[in-house]
Amino acid sequence: MHRVPFALALGLVASLLVVPAASAAGTVLPLPAIGQVKADPAHDRFFVTGGKTGGAVVVVDAHGAIVRTIGNELGAAGLALVGTRMYVARCGQQSIDVFDTGTLAKVDSFAAPHLAGSCLIAYAGGRLWYGSDSQHGFLTSLRVTVPHTEVVSGESLFGGGVFATAASVPNRLVTAGVGVSPPDFTVYDVSGASPVVQVTRHVLDSGPLRDMTLSPDGSLLYVAAGAPYEGRAYGVSDLMLRHSFPTGPYPTGIAVSPNGLSVGVGNSGVDTALHLFRSDGSAQTATSVFDPHGSPDLLARSVAFTADGRKLIGVTDENFGAQRVLHVYNPFALMPPPLALKASTSKVTAGRSVTITAKLGGWAVGRVVSLYRTPVGGAKTLIGNVRVGRTGVVSAKVRPAGRTTYTVEFAGDDVYKARSSAGVAVGVRATLKVRPSGSYRTAAGVRLFRYAKATCWTLQQRCPTFTVTLAPALAGAKVKFTLQEKRGRTYRTRSTGTFVVDGRGQVRVVFRYLGRSWIGKPLRARITAAGNAAFTAPAAKNVPFKITL
């Protein structure tokens, strides 16, 4: 038996690029840290500062979108909102900047000589209040009107302090030291020239304070401390515990809804989450756990309610501390019905299209849904956003490049929660094409090639040649060429070779032969390719041929 050698022309090898997945949901804030989040109910938006190392105040709407970034605010930390004015405490600058909450224009700036420590501020009794030292300081007041008189009281306040006030009780101020464990809470009457202590308490079973706020009527003090693992409500009259809101480790932020009926508590730990409770502590009504990838930590003083009390926001450190991300949580939204997605076929030939159809229903009419594809071994990518028409049905024609899973997703809004469909997979069948060349004619389906004596073997001229095309064109994929001879009714293998296609999915196979013994033999070139995770194997191609005189 003669050995059957093969010659191969190689093309360039292409590379495959995998696109990384998109970042997690939420709004990335251009801030290095978080000083404080303050709700502006009049305009249904929020102000977010970047703390001592920040240089801006970011304005965010109730949907989490950035409205404006107010720059040139180095050290912006504490915030106080009074009517149409926002006061921004600039740590390290010992100054207070004043902005119009409607136009967001800066309208004033004045010195705060003893502003230090946390640089948090509060407005009560017609004055701004803050701490005078980063450690052992004193409660300090500053008039917001000219001549902006500053008064350092004799009331001790560690670390610059944390504060709570309520517009309904304009002369009440609650303070606590920063980093003190166990903490001391003090309620002051600040209606006079000097603050007057109404009640103070050293809370032995509490860790260091992270956040606190007053109920809208000023009667309850809501507190988040690192431990115990719960938010708490203390009566302002005696600072005794009234309600508890269990969260798990470690409570960092707390807020009460404008109507006083709900309390939101954020915790940071193994299961970072936002929790919603009835304000009397009788039940937890909802919770939202953050995706643990990137080690999210919910930041202190970053939890707040929207003006209608139906949504909570919280800011997390994400991507291992590289980003500050604001999330909007809508615990009162309804869960939409399941999103039904179907494909017109479960498998297509490479290069062909398939129609995917999502039957959503009347709830989705007018809303926008997103179609995604995830190729096997690749990243989930957006196909497009589609507004649902009056039929409640969305269709799209797609051309998968390999086995692909499709999903339809709704991002959520004020009425309905976010929801995704189950994935629908569409397989792709590869194809083979074989183009013989060098034959002089075809007889009864058999390609006929002239015997080339020694020129085929020595010069690779006038040889039977087969150009194979594999689709889709994946550089590095392999095709198998099998030379067979017919004996009786069956074909028997004489020789095989495996070849790598080029970047166009092509390879040129040349059958080199030597000797007259090949003349007249019923031969067949059988070309096959194996499937892989992305494609099922194509149908084999058979090309009968003969060498003739």
C-alpha positions in Angstrom: 0.0 0.0 0.0 1.3 3.4 -0.9 1.7 6.0 1.8 -0.4 9.0 1.2 1.3 12.3 2.0 -0.5 15.6 2.3 0.6 19.2 1.7 -1.1 22.1 3.6 -1.2 25.8 3.0 -1.6 27.7 6.4 -3.2 31.0 6.9 -2.8 33.6 9.8 -4.1 32.6 13.2 -6.7 34.9 14.7 -7.2 35.6 18.4 -10.4 35.6 20.4 -11.1 38.6 22.7 -13.3 38.0 25.8 -15.0 41.2 26.9 -15.2 41.5 30.7 -18.6 41.6 32.4 -20.1 44.9 33.3 -19.9 46.3 36.8 -22.6 45.7 39.3 -25.9 47.7 39.3 -25.8 51.1 41.0 -24.4 54.6 40.4 -20.7 55.0 40.8 -20.0 58.2 42.6 -16.9 60.3 41.8 -15.9 60.4 45.4 -13.0 58.8 47.4 -15.1 58.3 50.5 -18.4 59.3 52.0 -18.8 62.0 54.5 -22.6 62.1 54.7 -25.8 61.6 52.7 -28.5 64.1 53.2 -32.1 64.0 51.8 -33.6 67.0 50.2 -37.4 66.2 50.4 -38.4 69.5 48.7 -36.7 68.5 45.5 -36.8 64.7 46.0 -33.0 64.3 45.7 -29.9 63.7 47.8 -26.7 65.4 48.5 -23.6 63.3 49.1 -20.2 64.5 50.3 -16.8 62.9 49.9 -15.5 63.5 53.5 -12.2 64.9 54.5 -10.4 63.7 51.4 -13.1 64.5 48.9 -13.5 67.6 46.8 -17.1 67.6 45.7 -20.8 67.4 46.7 -22.7 65.0 44.4 -26.4 65.7 43.8 -28.4 62.5 43.0 -32.1 62.2 42.1 -34.6 59.7 43.6 -33.7 57.2 40.8 -30.0 57.2 41.6 -28.9 59.3 38.7 -26.3 62.1 39.2 -27.9 65.5 38.6 -24.8 67.5 39.2 -21.4 67.3 40.8 -20.5 70.5 42.7 -16.7 70.8 42.5 -14.1 72.9 44.3 -15.4 71.7 47.7 -12.2 70.3 49.2 -12.9 68.5 52.5 -16.7 68.7 52.1 -18.0 66.5 54.9 -21.0 67.5 57.1 -24.3 68.8 55.7 -27.2 70.7 57.1 -30.4 71.6 55.2 -32.4 74.6 56.4 -35.2 75.8 54.2 -33.7 76.7 50.8 -30.2 76.6 52.1 -27.6 73.8 52.3 -24.6 74.3 54.6 -21.5 72.3 53.7 -18.8 71.9 56.4 -15.3 71.8 54.8 -12.9 69.8 56.9 -9.4 71.1 57.0 -10.6 74.4 55.5 -12.4 75.5 58.7 -15.2 77.0 56.6 -18.8 76.7 55.8 -20.1 77.1 52.2 -23.8 77.9 51.6 -25.8 76.8 48.5 -29.3 77.4 47.3 -31.0 74.0 47.2 -33.0 74.9 44.2 -30.4 76.4 41.8 -27.4 74.7 43.5 -25.6 78.0 43.3 -23.1 78.9 46.0 -24.5 82.0 47.7 -22.2 82.5 50.7 -19.2 81.2 52.6 -17.9 82.0 56.1 -15.3 80.8 58.5 -15.8 78.1 61.2 -12.5 78.5 63.1 -12.9 75.5 65.4 -14.5 73.0 63.0 -12.6 69.8 63.5 -12.8 66.0 64.0 -15.7 64.4 62.1 -16.6 67.8 60.6 -20.3 66.8 60.8 -22.7 69.7 61.5 -26.3 70.2 62.6 -28.7 73.1 62.6 -30.8 73.8 65.8 -31.7 76.9 67.7 -30.9 79.2 64.8 -27.2 78.1 64.8 -24.9 75.5 63.3 -23.3 73.0 65.8 -20.1 71.0 65.5 -17.1 69.7 67.5 -14.0 71.7 68.2 -11.3 69.0 68.2 -10.5 65.7 66.6 -10.3 64.2 70.1 -11.2 65.9 73.4 -13.1 68.9 72.1 -16.2 70.9 73.0 -19.7 71.4 71.5 -19.4 74.6 69.4 -22.0 76.8 67.8 -21.9 79.3 64.9 -24.4 81.9 63.8 -25.4 81.6 60.2 -26.1 85.3 60.0 -23.5 88.1 60.0 -21.2 88.5 61.9 -21.2 84.6 62.2 -20.3 84.5 65.8 -18.7 81.3 67.0 -19.1 80.1 70.6 -17.2 77.2 72.1 -19.3 75.8 75.0 -18.1 73.9 78.0 -19.9 70.7 76.9 -17.4 68.0 76.1 -17.7 66.3 72.7 -15.2 63.7 71.5 -14.0 63.4 67.9 -16.1 66.3 66.5 -19.4 64.5 67.3 -22.4 63.0 65.6 -25.7 64.9 65.6 -29.4 64.5 65.3 -32.1 67.2 64.9 -35.8 67.4 63.8 -37.4 70.4 62.2 -40.6 69.9 64.3 -38.5 70.5 67.4 -36.2 73.3 66.3 -34.4 73.8 69.6 -33.6 70.1 70.3 -30.1 68.9 69.6 -28.8 65.3 70.3 -25.1 64.6 70.3 -22.7 61.7 70.7 -19.0 61.3 70.5 -17.2 59.7 67.5 -15.5 56.3 68.1 -16.5 56.2 71.8 -17.4 52.7 73.1 -19.7 52.5 74.9 -21.2 55.8 73.7 -22.7 58.7 75.6 -25.9 60.3 74.2 -26.9 63.8 75.3 -30.1 65.7 74.6 -29.8 69.5 74.7 -32.2 72.4 74.7 -30.4 75.0 72.6 -33.1 77.7 72.6 -30.9 80.0 74.9 -27.5 81.4 74.7 -25.9 78.2 76.0 -26.9 74.6 75.5 -28.8 73.1 78.4 -28.6 69.3 79.1 -32.1 67.7 79.3 -30.9 64.1 79.6 -27.7 62.1 79.1 -27.0 58.4 79.2 -24.0 56.1 79.0 -25.2 53.1 77.0 -23.2 50.2 78.3 -24.4 47.5 75.9 -23.6 49.5 72.7 -20.6 49.6 70.4 -19.3 52.9 68.9 -21.9 55.0 67.2 -22.0 55.0 63.4 -25.2 56.9 62.6 -28.3 58.4 64.3 -31.4 60.4 63.4 -34.5 61.7 65.1 -38.1 60.7 64.2 -40.1 63.4 62.4 -41.8 64.4 65.6 -38.5 64.4 67.5 -39.6 61.9 70.2 -37.4 58.9 69.2 -33.7 58.7 68.6 -32.8 56.0 66.0 -29.3 54.6 66.3 -26.9 52.4 64.3 -23.8 51.2 66.1 -21.4 48.4 65.3 -22.8 46.2 68.1 -25.2 44.8 69.1 -26.3 43.6 65.6 -29.4 45.7 65.5 -30.7 49.2 64.9 -32.2 50.8 68.0 -34.8 53.4 68.9 -34.4 55.3 72.2 -37.0 57.6 73.8 -35.7 61.1 73.7 -37.3 61.9 77.1 -35.1 59.4 79.0 -32.9 57.7 76.4 -34.2 54.3 77.3 -34.6 51.6 74.7 -38.0 51.5 73.0 -37.5 49.3 69.9 -35.0 47.1 68.2 -34.4 46.3 64.5 -32.2 43.1 64.1 -29.9 43.2 61.1 -26.9 41.0 61.6 -23.3 42.4 61.7 -22.6 45.3 61.6 -25.2 48.2 61.6 -23.7 51.3 60.0 -26.6 53.5 58.7 -30.1 54.3 59.8 -33.0 56.4 58.5 -36.7 57.0 59.2 -39.3 57.7 56.5 -40.8 61.2 56.3 -44.1 59.9 57.7 -42.3 58.1 60.5 -43.9 54.7 59.7 -40.8 52.9 58.4 -37.2 52.6 59.4 -34.3 51.6 57.1 -31.2 50.1 58.6 -28.0 49.2 56.6 -25.4 46.7 57.8 -22.0 45.9 56.6 -20.4 42.5 57.0 -20.6 39.0 55.6 -24.2 39.8 54.3 -24.2 43.5 53.5 -27.8 44.6 53.2 -30.5 47.2 53.5 -33.4 46.3 55.8 -36.9 47.8 56.1 -38.8 47.7 59.4 -42.0 49.1 60.8 -40.9 52.0 63.0 -42.3 50.3 66.1 -40.0 47.3 65.6 -42.9 44.9 65.3 -41.8 43.4 61.9 -39.2 43.5 59.2 -41.1 44.1 56.0 -38.3 43.8 53.4 -34.6 43.3 52.9 -32.1 43.6 50.0 -28.8 41.8 50.2 -26.0 43.1 48.1 -24.0 40.9 45.7 -21.0 39.8 47.7 -18.6 40.0 44.7 -16.1 42.8 45.3 -16.7 42.7 49.1 -19.3 45.5 49.4 -19.5 47.5 52.7 -22.4 49.8 53.4 -21.0 53.1 54.6 -21.9 55.0 57.7 -24.4 57.9 57.4 -25.3 56.8 53.8 -28.9 55.5 54.3 -31.8 57.8 53.5 -35.5 57.7 52.2 -36.9 59.4 49.2 -39.4 62.1 49.7 -42.4 59.8 49.3 -40.9 57.3 51.7 -41.2 54.4 49.2 -37.5 54.0 48.3 -34.3 53.7 50.3 -30.8 54.6 49.2 -27.5 53.4 50.5 -23.9 53.8 49.5 -21.4 51.0 49.5 -17.7 50.6 49.1 -17.3 48.1 46.2 -14.6 46.4 44.1 -12.5 46.0 47.2 -12.7 49.6 48.2 -12.1 51.1 44.8 -15.5 52.6 44.2 -18.4 54.3 46.0 -21.6 53.0 44.6 -25.1 54.4 45.3 -28.0 51.9 45.3 -31.7 52.6 45.2 -33.9 50.0 46.9 -37.6 50.0 46.2 -39.1 47.6 48.9 -42.7 48.6 48.2 -42.6 47.8 44.5 -44.7 44.8 43.1 -43.1 41.8 41.7 -44.0 41.5 38.0 -45.3 38.2 36.5 -42.6 35.8 35.2 -41.0 37.0 32.0 -41.6 34.3 29.4 -38.9 34.1 26.7 -38.9 31.6 23.7 -36.7 31.0 20.6 -38.2 30.1 17.2 -35.8 27.1 17.1 -33.4 25.5 19.6 -30.6 25.1 17.0 -29.6 27.0 13.8 -27.0 26.6 11.1 -24.0 28.9 11.4 -24.8 32.3 9.8 -28.6 31.8 10.1 -30.9 33.9 12.3 -33.3 33.0 15.0 -36.2 35.0 16.5 -36.5 35.4 20.2 -39.8 36.5 21.6 -40.7 37.7 25.1 -44.4 37.6 26.1 -44.7 40.0 29.0 -48.3 41.1 29.3 -50.2 44.3 30.0 -48.1 45.4 33.0 -45.1 45.9 30.7 -46.7 48.1 28.1 -44.8 51.4 27.7 -41.9 50.1 29.9 -38.4 49.4 28.7 -36.9 45.9 28.8 -33.4 44.8 28.0 -32.3 41.8 25.8 -29.0 40.2 26.7 -26.9 37.4 25.2 -24.3 35.3 26.8 -22.2 33.2 24.4 -20.7 30.0 25.9 -17.4 30.9 27.5 -18.1 34.6 27.1 -19.5 37.5 28.9 -23.1 38.7 29.1 -23.6 41.6 26.8 -26.6 43.9 26.0 -28.3 43.3 22.6 -30.6 46.4 23.1 -33.2 48.1 25.1 -36.8 47.9 23.8 -39.9 49.8 24.7 -42.8 47.4 25.0 -45.7 48.1 22.6 -49.4 47.7 23.3 -49.4 43.9 22.6 -47.1 43.3 25.6 -44.8 41.3 23.3 -41.2 42.0 22.3 -39.4 40.1 19.4 -35.9 40.4 18.0 -34.1 38.6 15.2 -30.6 37.6 16.3 -27.7 35.7 14.7 -25.8 33.7 17.3 -22.1 33.3 16.6 -22.0 30.1 18.7 -24.1 28.5 21.4 -25.7 31.5 23.1 -28.1 31.9 26.1 -30.6 34.8 25.8 -32.4 36.6 28.6 -34.9 39.5 28.8 -34.6 41.7 31.9 -36.6 44.5 33.5 -34.6 46.9 35.6 -37.5 47.9 37.9 -39.2 51.2 38.5 -41.4 52.9 41.1 -44.2 50.4 40.6 -42.5 47.1 39.7 -39.4 45.4 41.0 -36.6 44.2 38.7 -37.0 40.8 37.2 -35.2 38.5 34.7 -36.4 35.7 32.6 -34.9 32.2 32.6 -32.2 31.8 30.0 -33.1 30.3 26.6 -30.2 28.6 24.9 -29.8 28.4 21.1 -27.3 26.0 19.7 -25.3 26.5 16.5 -24.5 23.8 14.0 -21.2 24.3 12.1 -21.0 23.8 8.4 -18.4 22.4 6.0 -17.9 23.2 2.4 -15.4 21.5 0.1 -14.3 22.9 -3.2 -12.3 20.4 -5.3 -9.9 21.8 -7.9 -7.7 20.4 -10.6 -10.2 17.9 -12.0 -11.0 17.8 -15.8 -14.7 16.7 -15.5 -17.3 15.0 -13.3 -18.9 11.7 -14.3 -21.8 10.2 -12.4 -20.9 12.4 -9.4 -17.2 11.4 -9.4 -14.5 13.9 -9.9 -11.9 12.8 -12.5 -8.2 13.9 -12.2 -5.6 13.2 -14.9 -2.7 11.0 -13.8 0.3 13.4 -13.3 3.2 10.9 -13.2 5.9 12.4 -11.0 4.9 16.0 -11.2 2.3 15.7 -8.5 4.7 14.0 -6.1 7.8 16.2 -6.7 6.3 19.5 -7.7 2.8 19.3 -6.1 1.3 20.2 -9.5 -1.8 18.7 -11.1 -2.6 17.0 -7.8 -6.2 16.5 -6.5 -6.8 19.6 -4.3 -9.6 20.2 -1.8 -10.3 23.6 -0.3 -12.2 23.1 2.9 -14.2 25.9 4.6 -15.4 25.6 8.1 -18.1 28.0 9.3 -18.1 29.8 11.6 -14.5 30.7 11.0 -12.7 30.0 14.2 -9.0 30.2 13.9 -7.3 27.2 15.4 -10.3 24.8 14.7 -9.4 21.5 13.1 -10.8 19.5 10.2 -10.0 15.8 9.5 -9.3 14.6 6.0 -9.8 10.9 5.5 -8.7 9.2 2.2 -10.9 6.2 1.5 -11.0 3.5 -1.2 -14.2 1.7 -2.1 -14.0 -2.1 -2.0 -17.2 -3.8 -2.8 -20.0 -1.7 -1.3 -18.0 -0.1 1.5 -15.2 2.5 1.8 -12.1 1.6 3.7 -9.7 4.1 5.1 -6.3 4.4 3.5 -4.9 7.4 5.3 -6.0 10.3 7.5 -4.7 13.8 8.4 -5.9 16.6 10.7 -5.4 20.2 9.7 -5.9 23.6 11.4 -8.0 26.2 9.6 -6.9 29.8 9.1 -8.6 32.9 10.3 -11.1 32.6 7.5 -12.0 29.0 8.5 -10.2 27.6 5.5 -7.5 25.1 4.8 -6.2 23.7 1.4 -5.5 20.0 1.3 -3.4 18.5 -1.5 -3.4 14.8 -2.2 0.1 13.9 -3.3 0.5 10.5 -4.9 3.2 8.5 -6.6 2.8 5.5 -9.0 0.4 4.2 -11.5 -1.3 1.9 -9.0 -3.7 4.8 -8.1 -5.1 4.9 -11.6 -8.8 3.8 -11.7 -9.2 3.2 -8.0 -12.6 4.4 -6.6 -11.5 6.9 -4.0 -13.3 9.3 -1.7 -12.2 12.3 0.3 -14.2 12.4 3.5 -13.9 15.7 5.5 -15.2 16.0 9.1 -14.9 18.4 12.0 -15.6 17.8 15.7 -18.0 19.9 17.7 -17.1 21.9 20.8 -18.9 23.9 23.5 -19.9 26.6 21.1 -20.9 24.5 18.0 -22.3 21.1 17.2 -20.4 19.1 14.7 -21.2 19.8 11.0 -22.4 17.1 8.7 -19.5 15.2 7.0 -18.7 16.0 3.4 -17.8 13.2 0.9 -16.1 13.9 -2.4 -15.8 10.7 -4.7 -12.9 10.9 -7.2 -10.6 8.9 -9.4 -7.2 9.2 -11.0 -7.4 8.5 -14.8 -5.2 8.4 -17.8 
